[in-house]
Amino acid sequence: MILKRLIPLVLTLLLFAGTASASGTRNINAAQALELLQNNPDVFILDVRTSQEYLEIRLEGARLIPIDQFVRRMGEVPKDRPVLVYCAVGSRSSQVASYL
């Protein structure tokens, strides 16, 4: 599975409590992300890297919203389901997770 190739990516999980406010965030590793995705097909996968990074490798089903476009496109992120945010190093996904 492509997730095994994404081990260097930093994954951040946002859990929503059915409202616009996040009920919690946590960093998870690739194995935890794989388990999450296998057990919960409703997870929204958000890639906040650049378009070029996305073209090189990505999680299947991920929605690309580069961090520099996030503020104007954040309406594309559902507020009623878990969101898995990822990037290459962790700073972008952490920023987006904090913003959400």
WOKADA-V581066 format. One line per field, one symbol per residue. burial: # if it has 9 or more other C-alpha atoms within 8 Angstrom, else .. A space follows every 50 residues. Layout:
# WOKADA-V581066
burial->???
This chain:
# WOKADA-V581066
burial->..#..##.#########....#..#..###..##..#.....#######. ..##...##..#.####..#..#...#.#########..#.###.##...
